[in-house]
Amino acid sequence: MEQNKRKLGIMGGTFDPIHIGHLVTAEAVRMEYGLDEVLFVPAGHPPHKSDANITPMLHRYLMTVMATCSNPFFSVSSIEMDRSGPSYTIDTVKALIEQYGGLAEFYFITGTDTIHELPTWHNITELLHLCRFVGATRPGCNSMIDTIIERFGEIGSQRIHRLATPELEISSTDIRERIREGRSITYIVPESVEQYIIKEKLYQNRSK
């Protein structure tokens, strides 16, 4: 990599809602790979999810901004929300490459629950040539990423990395269920996000 290139992480997701697990993972990858910045990118229209089951984009964007604003190395991009049509990662990465004028190397941060889906991603082979992937894993979960790396052969071994991160059993699905059932989400999401959810009455009547 050219020395004048910045190293930027991309933390994509629906963030419905964003939670402590997302933040801990992003910070762990930032420190391990010496990233200059981690860009959180809330999905606009995820191709694998129905819009009817996703909280409106503005709510998810604002919660992500509130969750990340205290970390000077974190920022939020509305790039996928501003674009119509399905939110394919390859389109986002190409747009960011153009935006940064080719002066950045990108590391797409994802979790164990997503890494096994990589072979089904839109134009995944081209995407692997455009950015690196860091699969955040829990101790003892490397075998899944190893299988994916082997599936892609040489490009997989060069462009897909693994990093063991703190073991936090947190998911947005569980958080939404907790809210529906009237259970606490304190310390699972940042306080500002919790207060926003309460103020906007999010997730109270959502079926899943």
C-alpha positions in Angstrom: 0.0 0.0 0.0 1.3 3.5 -0.8 2.3 5.3 2.3 0.2 8.4 1.6 -3.0 6.3 1.4 -5.4 6.5 4.4 -6.7 3.3 5.9 -10.5 3.5 6.2 -12.8 1.0 7.8 -16.4 0.6 6.5 -18.9 -0.6 9.1 -22.0 -1.4 7.2 -25.4 -2.6 8.5 -29.0 -1.7 9.0 -28.2 -0.5 12.6 -31.8 -1.2 13.6 -30.8 -0.2 16.2 -27.0 0.3 16.5 -25.7 -1.2 19.7 -22.6 -1.6 21.9 -21.4 -4.7 20.0 -21.1 -2.7 16.8 -19.0 0.0 18.5 -16.7 -2.5 20.3 -16.1 -4.4 17.1 -15.3 -1.2 15.1 -12.9 0.0 17.7 -11.1 -3.3 18.0 -10.6 -3.5 14.2 -9.5 0.2 14.1 -6.8 -0.5 16.7 -5.6 -3.8 15.3 -5.2 -2.5 11.7 -4.2 1.0 12.5 -7.2 2.5 10.7 -7.3 6.3 10.3 -11.1 6.3 10.5 -14.1 4.0 10.6 -17.0 5.1 8.5 -20.4 3.8 9.6 -22.8 3.3 6.7 -26.4 2.7 7.6 -28.0 0.7 4.8 -30.7 2.3 2.7 -32.5 -0.6 1.1 -30.8 -3.9 2.1 -31.4 -6.4 -0.7 -31.9 -9.2 1.7 -34.5 -7.5 3.9 -38.0 -6.1 3.2 -38.4 -2.4 3.7 -41.6 -3.1 5.6 -39.5 -4.7 8.4 -37.0 -2.0 8.7 -37.2 1.2 10.7 -37.3 4.4 8.5 -33.8 5.5 7.4 -33.8 8.8 9.2 -34.2 7.2 12.6 -31.4 4.7 11.9 -29.1 7.4 10.7 -29.7 9.6 13.7 -29.2 6.8 16.1 -25.9 5.9 14.4 -24.7 9.5 14.6 -25.6 9.7 18.3 -23.8 6.4 19.0 -20.6 7.4 17.3 -20.2 11.1 18.0 -18.0 10.7 21.1 -15.3 8.8 19.2 -13.1 11.2 17.0 -12.2 8.3 14.8 -15.8 7.4 14.0 -18.0 9.1 11.4 -21.3 8.3 9.7 -22.1 8.4 6.0 -25.5 8.7 4.4 -24.2 7.4 1.0 -26.5 4.4 0.9 -29.5 6.3 2.2 -29.0 9.0 -0.5 -29.0 6.4 -3.3 -32.1 4.8 -4.7 -32.4 1.1 -5.3 -30.9 -1.8 -3.4 -27.9 -1.0 -1.1 -25.2 -3.2 -2.7 -21.9 -2.9 -0.9 -19.9 -2.9 -4.2 -21.7 0.3 -5.3 -20.9 1.9 -2.0 -17.2 0.9 -2.1 -16.9 2.2 -5.7 -18.5 5.5 -4.7 -16.2 5.9 -1.7 -13.1 5.1 -3.9 -14.2 7.9 -6.2 -15.0 10.2 -3.3 -11.5 9.7 -1.8 -9.8 10.0 -5.2 -8.1 6.6 -4.9 -6.2 7.8 -1.8 -7.6 5.3 0.6 -7.5 1.6 1.3 -10.7 0.2 2.5 -11.4 -2.5 5.2 -15.0 -3.7 5.3 -15.8 -4.8 8.8 -18.3 -7.6 9.3 -19.3 -10.1 11.9 -19.5 -13.9 12.1 -23.2 -13.8 11.4 -22.6 -12.1 8.0 -19.3 -13.5 6.8 -20.8 -16.9 5.8 -23.0 -15.0 3.4 -20.2 -13.5 1.4 -20.4 -15.9 -1.5 -23.9 -14.7 -2.2 -23.0 -11.0 -2.2 -23.4 -9.0 -5.4 -20.2 -9.1 -7.5 -18.3 -10.4 -4.5 -15.1 -11.3 -6.5 -14.8 -7.8 -7.8 -15.5 -6.4 -4.4 -12.7 -8.5 -2.9 -10.3 -6.8 -5.3 -11.6 -3.4 -4.2 -11.4 -3.7 -0.5 -10.3 -6.0 2.3 -12.7 -7.8 4.6 -12.2 -8.2 8.4 -14.4 -10.8 9.9 -14.8 -10.1 13.6 -15.1 -13.4 15.4 -15.5 -14.8 18.9 -12.9 -17.2 20.2 -13.4 -20.6 18.7 -15.3 -19.4 15.7 -12.5 -19.2 13.2 -13.5 -22.3 11.3 -16.4 -20.5 9.5 -14.1 -17.8 8.2 -11.5 -20.3 7.3 -14.0 -22.2 5.2 -15.0 -18.9 3.4 -11.4 -18.0 2.8 -10.7 -21.4 1.3 -13.7 -21.1 -0.9 -12.3 -17.9 -2.6 -8.8 -19.4 -3.0 -5.9 -17.0 -3.3 -7.9 -13.8 -3.4 -9.6 -15.0 -0.2 -6.4 -15.6 1.6 -5.1 -12.2 0.6 -8.2 -10.1 1.2 -10.2 -11.7 4.0 -8.9 -11.4 7.5 -10.1 -12.5 10.9 -9.9 -10.8 14.3 -11.1 -12.1 17.6 -13.1 -9.4 19.3 -14.7 -9.2 22.8 -17.4 -11.8 23.2 -20.7 -9.8 23.3 -23.9 -11.7 22.7 -25.9 -8.7 21.5 -28.1 -8.4 18.4 -30.4 -5.8 17.1 -33.1 -8.5 16.9 -32.8 -9.2 20.6 -32.9 -5.5 21.4 -36.1 -5.0 19.5 -37.6 -8.0 21.3 -36.6 -6.6 24.6 -38.3 -3.3 23.9 -41.5 -5.1 22.8 -41.5 -7.0 26.0 -40.8 -4.0 28.2 -37.3 -5.2 29.2 -34.3 -3.0 29.8 -31.8 -2.2 27.1 -29.6 0.0 29.4 -25.9 -0.6 28.7 -26.8 -2.7 25.6 -27.1 0.5 23.5 -25.5 3.9 24.1 -27.6 6.0 26.5 -28.4 8.6 23.8 -29.7 5.8 21.6 -31.9 4.4 24.4 -33.4 7.9 25.0 -34.0 8.4 21.3 -35.8 5.0 21.1 -38.0 6.0 24.1 -38.7 9.5 22.7 -39.7 8.2 19.3 -41.5 5.1 20.6 -39.5 2.9 18.3 -40.0 -0.9 18.1 -42.9 -1.0 20.6 -45.4 -2.5 18.2 -43.1 -4.1 15.6 -43.8 -7.8 15.0 -40.1 -8.8 14.7 
